[in-house]
């Protein structure tokens, strides 16, 4: 029987990831892409929770995510390696 349960996999939440190329910074591309992703999450997938990770020092991205309703849920220290060093990331989520 296929009830869509996927053996305990939560169907109410999903994760997204975005990365912008330098040539596209500050042109609204990230905002449009995020809007399209959230439209799919809300209207097609009917997700209650959308989550993501973002570098703590990426103030523009953090501001964009906050503008779309995301909140910081935690900070993961030395989570990523970037430019030969360790970097902290925020774990952010938006609930509908």
SELORO-117732 format. One line per field, with one value per residue: residue number from 1; chain; x, y, z of N, C-alpha, C in turn. Coordinates in pm, 1 decimal. Layout:
N
seq: (NUM;...)
mol: (A;...)
neast: (X;...)
nnorth: (Y;...)
nup: (Z;...)
caeast: (X;...)
canorth: (Y;...)
caup: (Z;...)
ceast: (X;...)
cnorth: (Y;...)
cup: (Z;...)
This chain:
96
seq: (1;2;3;4;5;6;7;8;9;10;11;12;13;14;15;16;17;18;19;20;21;22;23;24;25;26;27;28;29;30;31;32;33;34;35;36;37;38;39;40;41;42;43;44;45;46;47;48;49;50;51;52;53;54;55;56;57;58;59;60;61;62;63;64;65;66;67;68;69;70;71;72;73;74;75;76;77;78;79;80;81;82;83;84;85;86;87;88;89;90;91;92;93;94;95;96)
mol: (A;A;A;A;A;A;A;A;A;A;A;A;A;A;A;A;A;A;A;A;A;A;A;A;A;A;A;A;A;A;A;A;A;A;A;A;A;A;A;A;A;A;A;A;A;A;A;A;A;A;A;A;A;A;A;A;A;A;A;A;A;A;A;A;A;A;A;A;A;A;A;A;A;A;A;A;A;A;A;A;A;A;A;A;A;A;A;A;A;A;A;A;A;A;A;A)
neast: (85.0;63.3;82.3;207.7;374.9;649.8;806.0;837.2;958.8;953.7;692.9;617.7;816.4;1099.6;1420.8;1619.1;1868.4;2081.8;2298.3;2464.4;2608.4;2886.7;2850.6;2580.5;2507.6;2332.4;2124.9;1868.9;1819.5;1848.9;1635.1;1416.0;1452.4;1432.3;1167.8;1032.6;1102.5;985.2;721.8;669.0;714.7;509.6;264.8;254.7;392.7;298.3;433.5;498.3;720.9;1023.8;1367.8;1711.5;2067.7;2309.0;2599.3;2718.9;2835.5;2732.7;2566.8;2384.7;2244.0;2133.0;1965.6;1789.1;1665.2;1545.9;1363.7;1183.4;1062.3;1212.9;1377.1;1651.9;1753.4;1963.1;2322.3;2586.7;2895.1;3216.5;3132.3;3157.7;3410.9;3580.1;3754.9;3996.9;3971.3;3778.8;3424.4;3135.8;2787.7;2445.4;2155.7;1853.2;1497.0;1165.2;835.0;504.1)
nnorth: (-118.7;216.4;482.1;719.4;763.0;713.0;574.4;704.4;942.3;1290.5;1474.5;1729.0;1915.2;2074.1;2131.4;2397.0;2518.0;2770.9;2944.9;3222.0;3348.2;3564.1;3765.1;3808.6;3923.6;4150.9;4214.7;4133.5;3872.4;3658.7;3710.0;3674.6;3405.2;3279.8;3350.2;3202.1;2939.5;2926.6;2961.0;2718.7;2544.7;2624.5;2623.0;2401.1;2183.0;2204.3;2254.0;2288.6;2369.3;2520.0;2496.1;2609.5;2664.8;2917.9;3117.7;3288.3;3540.4;3639.3;3884.6;4004.4;3785.0;3674.8;3885.8;3884.4;3632.1;3668.6;3869.0;3720.8;3574.4;3386.9;3263.4;3272.2;2974.4;2858.1;2859.5;2716.5;2635.6;2655.6;2499.9;2480.7;2464.5;2722.5;2910.7;2808.0;2816.0;2774.9;2821.1;2972.3;2887.0;2986.5;2814.1;2830.7;2874.9;2874.3;2890.2;2803.9)
nup: (0.0;-90.0;88.0;87.5;299.9;319.9;500.7;757.2;682.9;703.7;558.9;565.2;562.0;404.4;251.0;120.1;-107.0;-220.6;-440.5;-546.7;-845.5;-890.2;-1088.7;-1084.3;-848.2;-637.8;-814.8;-788.3;-849.9;-666.8;-494.3;-665.8;-738.3;-486.0;-426.0;-624.4;-548.5;-292.5;-365.3;-497.8;-281.9;-106.8;-257.3;-428.3;-311.9;-58.5;184.9;530.5;667.4;573.9;535.3;568.1;529.3;592.5;542.9;826.1;800.9;566.1;511.1;330.1;221.4;455.8;529.3;309.4;342.9;594.9;526.9;380.6;575.0;716.1;1007.2;1233.9;1373.1;1493.9;1544.3;1377.3;1459.4;1305.5;1089.0;812.6;554.9;414.3;181.8;278.9;554.5;859.0;879.8;1020.0;1017.9;991.0;1089.6;944.3;932.3;794.8;890.7;797.3)
caeast: (0.0;140.0;9.7;292.1;440.2;794.3;868.0;871.7;1015.0;858.4;645.1;576.2;929.8;1197.3;1537.2;1661.0;2003.3;2101.7;2430.3;2463.8;2733.9;2926.1;2795.4;2436.9;2485.6;2267.3;2038.0;1736.5;1808.2;1826.6;1499.6;1322.4;1468.9;1374.0;1022.5;985.1;1116.9;883.1;593.1;656.4;703.1;379.9;146.4;256.1;434.4;222.6;524.7;479.8;852.5;1133.6;1488.7;1832.9;2188.0;2371.7;2714.8;2682.0;2883.8;2667.0;2460.2;2282.8;2159.7;2056.5;1859.2;1690.9;1588.7;1460.2;1256.2;1087.7;1002.3;1302.1;1433.5;1768.5;1722.5;2085.9;2448.4;2673.1;3031.7;3314.6;3052.8;3201.5;3544.9;3569.0;3879.2;4103.6;3945.1;3647.4;3322.0;3010.0;2664.4;2317.6;2047.2;1733.5;1375.4;1041.6;715.6;378.9)
canorth: (0.0;340.3;591.3;837.9;779.4;706.0;511.6;799.7;1065.7;1401.0;1530.3;1867.0;2007.7;2057.3;2218.7;2458.1;2571.2;2863.4;3008.4;3317.8;3379.7;3702.9;3857.0;3827.1;3984.8;4282.5;4239.3;4080.3;3734.0;3574.3;3734.9;3609.4;3260.8;3239.9;3360.8;3087.5;2819.8;2927.8;2938.8;2573.5;2484.0;2658.3;2597.4;2271.3;2079.8;2226.3;2237.2;2375.6;2416.8;2523.5;2527.0;2633.7;2708.3;3032.7;3169.1;3394.8;3671.1;3677.0;3971.8;4025.9;3665.6;3665.5;3986.6;3834.4;3523.4;3728.9;3941.1;3619.3;3506.7;3290.9;3302.8;3194.8;2876.2;2822.0;2887.4;2599.6;2688.2;2581.8;2401.3;2469.2;2510.2;2821.4;2985.5;2752.0;2829.1;2731.4;2925.7;2945.3;2904.8;2988.6;2727.7;2917.0;2808.6;2952.1;2808.2;2860.6)
caup: (0.0;-98.6;153.7;83.9;428.7;299.9;617.3;860.7;628.9;718.8;432.6;587.9;559.2;298.7;259.7;-4.9;-113.3;-332.0;-445.7;-656.2;-913.8;-867.7;-1189.0;-1061.4;-716.7;-627.5;-929.2;-759.6;-894.9;-549.4;-446.3;-759.2;-725.7;-358.0;-441.5;-702.8;-465.1;-187.1;-431.6;-516.3;-148.7;-46.9;-339.8;-492.5;-218.4;66.1;298.5;646.9;710.7;476.7;610.6;491.0;600.8;527.3;615.4;920.1;755.4;440.8;560.6;226.1;213.9;580.6;520.0;212.1;404.5;699.3;457.0;335.9;689.8;781.0;1135.5;1276.5;1477.1;1561.7;1477.2;1373.7;1458.8;1224.9;1015.3;673.6;521.5;307.2;161.1;360.4;698.1;905.0;877.0;1090.2;941.1;1060.6;1049.3;941.2;887.1;783.4;914.7;747.5)
ceast: (88.6;58.3;91.9;370.7;592.5;868.0;921.2;933.1;913.3;821.0;608.4;692.7;1024.6;1309.8;1569.5;1805.6;2016.1;2245.0;2431.7;2602.2;2761.1;2864.3;2648.9;2406.4;2421.0;2180.4;1897.9;1716.4;1778.6;1686.1;1396.3;1330.6;1406.6;1221.7;964.5;993.1;1009.6;742.9;567.4;635.4;563.7;261.8;142.1;287.9;361.2;309.5;490.2;611.8;950.7;1257.5;1607.5;1947.9;2251.1;2491.4;2673.3;2725.2;2823.8;2542.5;2349.2;2188.5;2074.2;1940.9;1750.5;1604.2;1496.5;1340.1;1146.5;1035.1;1088.8;1354.5;1554.0;1725.2;1847.7;2207.2;2536.2;2816.5;3126.6;3248.5;3108.1;3347.7;3531.2;3699.0;3990.7;4085.0;3806.0;3550.6;3198.0;2893.0;2546.2;2229.4;1921.2;1615.1;1260.8;924.9;594.5;270.6)
cnorth: (123.7;453.4;719.3;860.6;781.3;661.9;613.0;929.2;1179.1;1460.8;1675.9;1965.2;1972.8;2157.2;2274.2;2503.1;2659.2;2914.9;3098.2;3337.6;3528.8;3802.2;3890.3;3892.0;4121.5;4317.4;4182.3;3935.2;3640.7;3588.5;3665.9;3457.5;3209.9;3246.5;3243.1;2958.8;2813.1;2911.6;2790.3;2505.2;2504.9;2603.5;2460.3;2160.7;2088.7;2204.5;2335.3;2441.4;2410.4;2568.4;2543.0;2665.8;2821.1;3076.2;3286.8;3533.0;3716.2;3760.2;3994.0;3906.6;3650.9;3764.6;3942.4;3726.4;3576.0;3799.3;3845.5;3533.9;3402.8;3350.2;3214.8;3102.3;2832.9;2860.3;2764.5;2647.6;2595.5;2472.1;2376.4;2511.1;2600.6;2900.5;2938.9;2764.2;2780.6;2849.3;2879.2;2963.8;2915.6;2879.4;2813.2;2835.6;2907.0;2855.8;2880.5;2830.3)
cup: (0.0;-39.1;156.0;211.0;417.2;425.9;718.2;812.0;643.2;583.1;446.5;579.1;445.3;317.4;121.8;6.5;-236.3;-324.9;-567.7;-715.0;-899.1;-963.5;-1163.0;-926.4;-730.7;-747.7;-908.5;-798.8;-777.7;-495.7;-535.5;-748.6;-596.2;-364.0;-517.2;-620.8;-356.6;-244.6;-453.7;-381.7;-90.0;-127.0;-403.9;-393.3;-84.5;189.9;409.6;686.7;594.0;553.1;517.2;584.7;521.4;610.8;702.6;872.4;622.5;474.8;458.2;217.8;339.0;577.5;422.4;274.9;514.6;636.4;411.7;450.1;758.5;910.6;1166.8;1389.8;1553.3;1479.3;1489.7;1355.3;1382.4;1141.6;875.7;661.1;399.7;301.0;255.6;510.5;732.1;907.6;951.8;994.2;1036.6;1003.7;1059.1;891.0;881.0;801.3;857.5;845.2)
